[in-house]
Amino acid sequence: MKNAQLNLRQLVICLLALVSLLSCTKNDETKKVSVESIKISESEISLNINDTHQIIAEVIPNNATEKTLMYRSEKEDIASVDANGIITAISEGTTAIKIQAEGNITSILQVTVNKAPLVIPAKLLGDWKGVKLELTNGSDIYNEQEIKESILDKNMSNQEKDAWINERINNYTYKITTDNIIIWTIHLPNGITRDVEGILTEKENDEYEYLATFDLEKAKITGIDSMKEQDVLYNDKEQVVIKAEFGNGFDIIIYYQKK
């Protein structure tokens, strides 16, 4: 009888020990591991408009119970970010992407969005010669015949008027290159030419319309400062149209075809 009681007591002790062990194991398994920090692969990036970028981020420690990350852009008009951490560049500027984990643990990714580099279409590349001239005062456009009849000095002969128009059409030729350079060649009397180098920049939201800015000072050319900036347009007739200030309230428009 005494041995039976002893065995029963031992059995109870063993059962209690087993229950305690199972309870500890269960507690260990359900113990929450908090996020301490967020590791991102880079702290700042630079994108061009319309580029996308995947944020690479992970919580520390890697055995954290809750690993979900949330993303938010401070300026969604510059760059947006979706729930998967994919950034889309929208417009020029800078913004910060906030990456947040449980417990208000955050990390910041700085984003700079640049305008995409200008690529001049192949059909604009090459040498261009003038074929037609117009003058405009902003409200009216005068073709060559109207220029001779209404604008040029009435004392000029028809031959002199034709020479005036032809001189301005042929005085300037242009060359557009792949590195967004435009060369403006000025044809002077006696066969002398002067090259002026300029840079093409794209006009906002206008396809095939550019601004050419020329370095007259570097070319040592004076007296035509009003032509330092010229509008360049490629039209549906496969012509390059160049517009610049002319004087006396007029702008000159010359149409060019490839040589």
Secondary structure as GFF3:
##gff-version 3
##sequence-region A 1 259
A	DSSP	alpha_helix	2	30	.	.	.	ID=ss1
A	DSSP	beta_strand	37	40	.	.	.	ID=ss2
A	DSSP	beta_strand	44	48	.	.	.	ID=ss3
A	DSSP	beta_strand	52	54	.	.	.	ID=ss4
A	DSSP	beta_strand	57	60	.	.	.	ID=ss5
A	DSSP	beta_strand	70	73	.	.	.	ID=ss6
A	DSSP	beta_strand	79	81	.	.	.	ID=ss7
A	DSSP	beta_strand	86	89	.	.	.	ID=ss8
A	DSSP	beta_strand	93	101	.	.	.	ID=ss9
A	DSSP	beta_strand	105	114	.	.	.	ID=ss10
A	DSSP	three_ten_helix	122	124	.	.	.	ID=ss11
A	DSSP	beta_strand	126	136	.	.	.	ID=ss12
A	DSSP	beta_strand	141	142	.	.	.	ID=ss13
A	DSSP	alpha_helix	144	146	.	.	.	ID=ss14
A	DSSP	pi_helix	147	151	.	.	.	ID=ss15
A	DSSP	alpha_helix	158	171	.	.	.	ID=ss16
A	DSSP	beta_strand	172	176	.	.	.	ID=ss17
A	DSSP	beta_strand	181	187	.	.	.	ID=ss18
A	DSSP	three_ten_helix	189	191	.	.	.	ID=ss19
A	DSSP	beta_strand	193	202	.	.	.	ID=ss20
A	DSSP	beta_strand	209	214	.	.	.	ID=ss21
A	DSSP	alpha_helix	216	219	.	.	.	ID=ss22
A	DSSP	three_ten_helix	225	227	.	.	.	ID=ss23
A	DSSP	beta_strand	229	234	.	.	.	ID=ss24
A	DSSP	beta_strand	240	247	.	.	.	ID=ss25
A	DSSP	beta_strand	250	258	.	.	.	ID=ss26
###
